Amino acid sequence: MSHGASFAVQAGPLDSARGGVSGVLNSGNAAEIIDRTIAELNIVFDEEVEKTDLVMVDIRNYVNVRSEATVDSVKMGVLYKDCGGTLLEKGEEWSLIRSGDLVGWVENQYLLFGEEAEEMAADVGMTLAVVNAASLRIHSDASLGSEVLTVVPLNEIMEVVDQTEPGWVYVDYCDVDGYVVADYVDISFEVDAGETMAQIRAREAAAAEARRHQNYGAYMTDADDLLLLAALIQCEAGGEPYEGQVAVGAVVMNRVRSAAYPNTIHGVIYASGQFTPAMSGRVNQVYNSGAIRQSCILAAQEALDGVSNVGDFTHFRTNNGAHTGIAIGHHIFY
């Protein structure tokens, strides 16, 4: 689902396949990067400061994260719209935050704290389930005797739709909605995280290498971008009605056109885990396989041509009644 990058409010073992960048603060890679960043900045924490306070950005586009509480200090990275993090130190005008692998100072005028931050996180965040068993069956009902809809491998990421059935979790995985045994998944509630400058440069370099010797239009609507967008659509909405597939493509293109997100298709899809299938590596698998459904390719082409049946919306997820917006198939767009 489209929700942006990952910052784990309730950390779970989510180590996603997105360039070695983990979206969970307690994962080994993220911890090493954060510790190194803190050491390089010579940041000293007050022992009385609560390290788990949630903070969210309150911006239309993006805000720069700095090495010090000044606008002319080193730019450490960027926080996009709907991003969140952990408040490490709050000052009168600037606050020190951690968002994914990004650590630095942000002006308070662009931040929300306390209940306001919690309300925004509840609105834009997403609950994910990561498989912690060698394989996991998704059942049609909350019963081991019910039909097995599909089998999910170790470390795969699924969106949690509902957790009201004792001992079971209702999930959405590649357009398959069903129940999994709660003991075999790790649950984490996540909101978008920012990108470090190193992550931005790596992403841009990867995109440039992939596009070398190619000619592109205003939004790089070449064959590679068409197939990449189609692969994402297939992962997110392959089993949805054609209108839902077009809508997913439109969400991507709306982000490309928005100043709040990277300005290329590759950048939007891979910017610190903007989409769950990109985080898990499924988009790469579908793209590299070449086994992309014709309907998804046609939907991608329509989106590239400027068609949008969801206005300028930039988010979608499984429709569980928690959001208002445009409902198409099993998704709500907002």
Wavefront OBJ file of the C-alpha trace (Angstrom):
o trace
v 0.000 0.000 0.000
v 1.059 3.562 -0.479
v 2.047 5.126 2.739
v 5.576 6.308 2.364
v 8.737 5.248 4.039
v 8.886 3.389 7.299
v 9.435 4.696 10.797
v 8.421 2.131 13.365
v 6.473 3.600 16.231
v 6.222 0.139 17.730
v 9.424 -1.412 16.484
v 9.348 -4.871 14.982
v 11.956 -6.829 13.004
v 11.319 -5.240 9.633
v 14.491 -5.439 7.542
v 13.258 -4.579 4.083
v 14.903 -5.059 0.714
v 15.352 -1.451 -0.326
v 19.012 -0.814 -0.822
v 20.011 -2.065 2.600
v 18.047 0.634 4.386
v 15.877 -0.640 7.193
v 12.695 1.139 8.180
v 12.765 0.037 11.784
v 14.851 1.874 14.318
v 16.061 -1.173 16.204
v 17.315 -3.091 13.169
v 21.059 -3.617 13.047
v 21.788 -1.603 9.926
v 19.715 1.384 11.012
v 21.181 1.333 14.511
v 24.734 1.349 13.147
v 23.991 4.251 10.815
v 22.224 6.226 13.538
v 24.990 5.626 16.080
v 27.608 6.647 13.541
v 25.651 9.771 12.623
v 25.240 10.719 16.271
v 28.950 10.203 16.871
v 29.905 12.306 13.859
v 27.631 15.129 15.008
v 28.902 14.838 18.571
v 25.314 14.828 19.845
v 24.934 14.465 23.593
v 21.536 13.491 24.980
v 20.121 14.735 28.246
v 19.356 11.610 30.309
v 16.035 13.125 31.348
v 14.836 13.551 27.753
v 12.268 10.952 26.727
v 13.595 9.170 23.628
v 10.308 7.672 22.418
v 8.154 10.771 21.857
v 6.436 10.793 18.499
v 6.884 13.816 16.262
v 5.296 14.456 12.852
v 6.058 17.022 10.172
v 3.373 19.590 9.352
v 4.269 20.674 5.817
v 2.831 20.770 2.310
v 6.038 19.844 0.524
v 9.255 18.992 2.393
v 11.610 20.343 5.018
v 15.395 20.092 5.328
v 16.974 18.380 8.317
v 20.143 20.084 9.577
v 23.262 19.020 11.504
v 22.775 21.911 13.919
v 19.888 24.152 14.946
v 20.687 26.726 12.251
v 19.527 27.134 8.656
v 23.104 27.407 7.375
v 24.385 24.170 8.947
v 24.976 20.963 7.005
v 21.915 19.444 5.343
v 21.557 15.908 6.690
v 18.494 14.931 4.676
v 14.855 15.642 3.903
v 11.518 14.998 5.574
v 8.605 14.755 3.149
v 4.921 15.317 3.758
v 3.413 12.882 6.305
v 6.809 11.856 7.683
v 7.309 11.153 11.364
v 10.014 10.262 13.820
v 11.211 10.163 17.394
v 11.702 13.400 19.304
v 15.168 13.304 20.866
v 15.412 16.853 22.138
v 12.961 19.750 21.984
v 14.219 23.319 21.945
v 12.435 26.636 21.763
v 12.822 26.996 17.986
v 14.446 23.749 16.799
v 14.117 20.087 17.747
v 16.424 17.127 17.323
v 14.605 14.174 15.775
v 15.275 10.709 14.409
v 13.314 9.525 11.377
v 14.400 6.192 9.980
v 18.144 6.520 9.384
v 17.943 10.309 9.417
v 19.027 12.218 12.532
v 19.149 16.000 12.770
v 17.510 19.299 13.685
v 14.217 20.656 12.313
v 12.521 23.983 12.968
v 9.587 23.579 15.330
v 7.277 25.550 13.046
v 7.282 22.516 10.727
v 6.592 19.929 13.441
v 3.680 18.539 15.421
v 4.105 17.168 18.942
v 2.051 15.280 21.509
v -1.604 14.627 20.728
v -1.447 16.494 17.416
v 1.368 14.220 16.261
v -0.499 11.129 17.436
v -3.646 12.175 15.574
v -1.742 12.719 12.336
v 0.132 9.423 12.727
v -3.147 7.577 13.215
v -4.446 9.133 10.005
v -1.449 8.552 7.720
v 0.279 5.585 9.375
v -0.114 1.914 8.596
v 0.086 -1.315 10.566
v 2.307 -3.933 8.950
v 2.891 -7.621 9.652
v 6.224 -9.291 8.878
v 6.362 -13.065 8.567
v 8.696 -14.592 11.187
v 8.253 -18.235 10.110
v 9.786 -20.128 7.189
v 6.426 -19.824 5.437
v 2.950 -18.756 6.451
v -0.462 -19.681 5.104
v -3.157 -17.077 4.537
v -6.553 -18.620 5.314
v -9.975 -17.593 4.088
v -11.297 -17.610 7.674
v -9.875 -17.483 11.182
v -9.606 -21.255 11.290
v -6.802 -23.678 10.461
v -9.346 -25.809 8.652
v -10.385 -23.043 6.268
v -9.191 -22.687 2.684
v -5.534 -21.729 2.185
v -5.518 -18.753 -0.181
v -1.750 -18.473 -0.588
v 1.540 -19.097 1.211
v 3.802 -16.202 2.204
v 7.588 -16.579 2.670
v 9.798 -15.551 5.591
v 10.297 -11.779 6.088
v 7.512 -10.873 3.664
v 5.598 -7.711 4.509
v 1.798 -7.546 4.628
v -0.650 -4.787 5.481
v -2.745 -5.424 8.580
v -6.423 -4.742 7.978
v -7.893 -5.955 11.259
v -6.769 -7.530 14.548
v -10.067 -8.115 16.325
v -10.154 -11.911 15.907
v -8.270 -13.483 18.875
v -5.119 -15.284 17.777
v -5.469 -14.168 14.169
v -4.527 -11.174 12.038
v -6.504 -10.158 8.956
v -4.017 -9.047 6.280
v -3.817 -7.841 2.706
v -1.049 -9.368 0.604
v -0.785 -8.946 -3.170
v -4.551 -8.476 -3.446
v -5.192 -11.533 -1.266
v -7.170 -10.720 1.874
v -7.247 -13.340 4.592
v -6.241 -14.497 8.050
v -2.825 -15.496 9.370
v -1.917 -16.935 12.766
v -0.805 -14.027 14.964
v 2.101 -15.950 16.511
v 3.887 -16.125 13.171
v 3.996 -12.415 12.373
v 5.646 -9.395 13.980
v 3.399 -6.349 14.065
v 4.566 -2.756 13.808
v 2.711 0.508 13.301
v 4.623 2.695 10.878
v 4.612 6.166 9.429
v 6.725 7.689 6.687
v 10.384 8.401 7.373
v 12.754 10.893 5.824
v 15.790 10.281 3.638
v 19.416 11.003 4.418
v 21.464 12.772 1.774
v 23.359 9.512 1.213
v 20.088 7.692 0.537
v 18.922 10.411 -1.836
v 22.225 10.328 -3.751
v 22.182 6.534 -3.946
v 18.614 6.502 -5.210
v 19.324 9.183 -7.800
v 22.497 7.411 -8.933
v 20.623 4.131 -9.353
v 17.945 5.856 -11.396
v 20.529 7.631 -13.557
v 22.379 4.377 -14.222
v 19.169 2.611 -15.175
v 18.255 5.408 -17.562
v 21.646 5.926 -19.177
v 21.581 6.253 -22.967
v 17.806 6.796 -22.903
v 15.695 9.763 -23.970
v 12.964 10.934 -21.644
v 9.990 13.260 -21.591
v 8.933 15.641 -18.865
v 8.164 12.824 -16.460
v 10.533 10.227 -17.972
v 7.770 8.243 -19.624
v 10.105 5.718 -21.314
v 9.594 1.971 -21.602
v 11.492 1.242 -18.391
v 9.333 3.630 -16.374
v 6.212 2.203 -17.988
v 7.136 -1.340 -16.972
v 8.291 -0.274 -13.507
v 4.995 1.497 -12.888
v 3.114 -1.493 -14.317
v 5.031 -3.839 -11.997
v 4.039 -1.739 -8.992
v 0.417 -1.663 -10.156
v 0.441 -5.437 -10.499
v 1.825 -5.868 -6.982
v -0.614 -3.401 -5.453
v -3.739 -3.937 -7.532
v -3.246 -6.864 -9.900
v -6.473 -8.448 -8.717
v -8.433 -5.213 -8.552
v -10.774 -3.865 -11.253
v -9.061 -2.038 -14.095
v -10.230 1.296 -12.650
v -8.357 0.456 -9.452
v -5.198 -0.296 -11.394
v -5.399 3.074 -13.161
v -5.965 4.752 -9.791
v -2.773 3.259 -8.334
v -0.832 4.545 -11.334
v -2.449 7.950 -10.911
v -1.333 8.089 -7.261
v 2.268 7.534 -8.358
v 2.067 10.208 -11.040
v 0.389 12.648 -8.633
v 3.402 12.219 -6.366
v 5.804 12.709 -9.265
v 4.126 16.036 -10.033
v 4.008 17.121 -6.391
v 6.825 19.039 -4.749
v 6.267 16.922 -1.648
v 7.841 13.820 -3.244
v 10.709 12.915 -5.599
v 10.060 14.026 -9.186
v 10.588 10.735 -11.016
v 8.659 7.470 -11.101
v 11.694 5.543 -9.901
v 12.235 8.086 -7.136
v 8.642 7.958 -5.910
v 8.490 4.157 -5.853
v 11.845 3.613 -4.169
v 12.176 6.661 -1.904
v 12.834 4.987 1.446
v 10.054 2.455 0.970
v 7.216 4.573 -0.347
v 5.353 1.383 -1.281
v 5.267 -1.895 0.595
v 5.970 -4.097 -2.490
v 9.047 -1.981 -3.214
v 10.185 -2.443 0.383
v 9.834 -6.219 0.185
v 11.455 -6.588 -3.235
v 8.305 -7.830 -4.994
v 8.321 -4.945 -7.474
v 11.847 -5.876 -8.558
v 10.867 -9.517 -8.914
v 7.878 -8.727 -11.128
v 9.809 -6.170 -13.177
v 12.762 -8.510 -13.762
v 10.520 -11.466 -14.589
v 8.810 -9.614 -17.417
v 5.580 -11.381 -16.457
v 3.508 -8.228 -16.193
v -0.184 -8.392 -16.976
v -1.373 -6.480 -20.001
v -4.062 -4.698 -17.979
v -1.399 -3.329 -15.626
v 0.691 -2.108 -18.549
v -2.346 -0.401 -20.077
v -3.211 1.166 -16.697
v 0.352 2.422 -16.330
v 0.230 3.956 -19.800
v -3.022 5.742 -18.998
v -1.521 7.158 -15.808
v 1.577 8.260 -17.702
v -0.684 9.959 -20.236
v -2.216 12.022 -17.447
v -5.389 10.069 -16.727
v -6.506 10.206 -13.086
v -9.760 8.867 -11.708
v -8.771 9.906 -8.168
v -8.082 13.598 -8.678
v -4.820 14.682 -7.074
v -4.873 12.081 -4.273
v -1.463 10.717 -3.247
v -2.401 7.873 -0.879
v -4.343 4.635 -0.900
v -4.762 1.530 1.212
v -7.096 -1.351 1.895
v -10.536 0.042 2.627
v -11.296 -0.870 6.238
v -13.587 2.084 6.863
v -10.925 4.144 8.615
v -10.580 6.733 5.844
v -12.860 8.795 3.663
v -12.058 9.164 0.002
v -12.748 7.423 -3.303
v -13.434 3.707 -2.932
v -12.430 1.521 -5.891
v -12.471 -2.209 -5.415
v -10.871 -3.095 -2.081
v -8.934 0.192 -1.875
v -9.691 3.670 -0.588
v -7.867 6.560 -2.280
v -7.332 9.803 -0.382
l 1 2 3 4 5 6 7 8 9 10 11 12 13 14 15 16 17 18 19 20 21 22 23 24 25 26 27 28 29 30 31 32 33 34 35 36 37 38 39 40 41 42 43 44 45 46 47 48 49 50 51 52 53 54 55 56 57 58 59 60 61 62 63 64 65 66 67 68 69 70 71 72 73 74 75 76 77 78 79 80 81 82 83 84 85 86 87 88 89 90 91 92 93 94 95 96 97 98 99 100 101 102 103 104 105 106 107 108 109 110 111 112 113 114 115 116 117 118 119 120 121 122 123 124 125 126 127 128 129 130 131 132 133 134 135 136 137 138 139 140 141 142 143 144 145 146 147 148 149 150 151 152 153 154 155 156 157 158 159 160 161 162 163 164 165 166 167 168 169 170 171 172 173 174 175 176 177 178 179 180 181 182 183 184 185 186 187 188 189 190 191 192 193 194 195 196 197 198 199 200 201 202 203 204 205 206 207 208 209 210 211 212 213 214 215 216 217 218 219 220 221 222 223 224 225 226 227 228 229 230 231 232 233 234 235 236 237 238 239 240 241 242 243 244 245 246 247 248 249 250 251 252 253 254 255 256 257 258 259 260 261 262 263 264 265 266 267 268 269 270 271 272 273 274 275 276 277 278 279 280 281 282 283 284 285 286 287 288 289 290 291 292 293 294 295 296 297 298 299 300 301 302 303 304 305 306 307 308 309 310 311 312 313 314 315 316 317 318 319 320 321 322 323 324 325 326 327 328 329 330 331 332 333 334
